[in-house]
């Protein structure tokens, strides 16, 4: 090479360096600079093109690669100020696929979000007239996000299925499109053997909804067949109701580390019965699971059998969404099953979310008794429970602080209607001292608390000592929290939690709306005082 060429120039002639520059620009969203680089020289173009095309949020850029007059842009005016451009293909037989064949292999992620910038005829043309060199429209696709609620358009998802897919997210309306979903899974069973993540939703607004049609036998059969072939599946998240057979196939997958989905109670009963019948034949049952989120109608011996049968010794996160509020004894029995499970030493995060609607009986849940089996799990870092009637005494809060020294997040969201300010039902500010002393990693705290009585500085010193508290709490949210003196409460909280950054008030139905408004205003004043003091210093 000519010695007069600078070292910088010689480095930039290396394609890999161009690629690193392009990827950095892509991560920061500087697409204009990427386009400019691609137009600079042949070396830059070759390096930048794969980066520029690696993610596509619409079919429109691909359609614009076809020479005209095979396609056209149509201006749609909805109003004087609202308009959009829609692409249509009028003559698919004359389309020249040369440029599409060159660019399509670079696309790694494709998002179809009920697209309205492409006519159905254009999508049909891509599906029916693509050349033999493109058995899948995007042959190297790794991530596919397909949201389409129109049954006539949903089947076009199949032209994106390829053996290179690793992550797939599908959303449609199951009750309106069971045949489309069955056909999709049948095709996935043929093609997508290396899929690692699958997300299946019926509606974007109801990802964790327990309502809806029961499990569809045909759909679950097709899903089961796909799961049997997807030996590398690591993550399944969905809100489609699974049958016993489908659930058990997932449970047997050797690499599945994340499961999240709902189960109808009749199917859960069948799973529990199967576990009891084959108690010595379940060694690989969810053997690699690390996160489990189960949406069920109620907690009982069947849910206990299922969570107790998980064989993974690495399960770290467990979440339950329950429609029918359980009583204290039922929750305690459920937690006992967890405390005996193989993952009892690895579990660090536990969430219990209980329906708060009025269409079920609402027993008062005494957490002081319900939580006792979990106190043996000293490694707990995150505990979240929400429900209609939760009773948390100061004694229970002290027990939590003693049992879980590694606690980082504690959220108890609920408001008892019976004696809501009784110390047996609700902790006082003094009871927070236990957390400040024992939980030296705590950074988020939400709970129902009575802040009407503020302990004196002498009392605090007796409880916590003269030294400054080392509790790193950042966020404190008081739910249904009576308060009389915001200034004194702020001084107390600052003494207990010197690193506090946010104070707020949450509302449920334990108190009338006007009372809640009064409490909310007072707690906002607490946060305002905190902010002014911090700004001053």
Secondary structure, 3 states (H helix, E strand, C coil): CCCCCCHHHHHHCCHHHHHHHHHHHHHCCCHHHHHHHHCCCHHHHHHHHHHHCCEECCCHHHHCCCCCCCEEEEEEECCCCCEEEEEEECCHHHCCCHHHHHHHHHCCEEEEECCCCECHHHHHHHHHHCCCCCCCCCCCCCEEEEECCCHHHHHHHHHHCCCCCCEEEEECCHHHCHHHHHHHHHHHHHHCCCCCEEEEECCCCCCCCCCCCCCCHHHHHHHHHHHHHCCCCCEEEECCCCCHHHHHHHHCCCCCCEEEEECCHHHHHHHHHHHHHCCCCCCCCCCCCCEEEEEECCCCHHHHHHHHHCCCCCCCEEEEEECCCCCHHHHHHHHHHHHHCCCCCCCCEEEEEECCCCCCCCCCEEHHHHCHHHHHCCCCCEEEEECCCEEECHHHHHHHHHHCCCCCEEEEECCCCCCCCCCCCEEEHHHHHHHHHHCCCCCEEEEEEEECCCCCHHHHHHHHCCCCCCCCCCEEEEECCCECCHHHHHHHHHHHCCCCCEEEEECCCCCCHHHHHHHHHHHHHHHHHHHHHHHHC
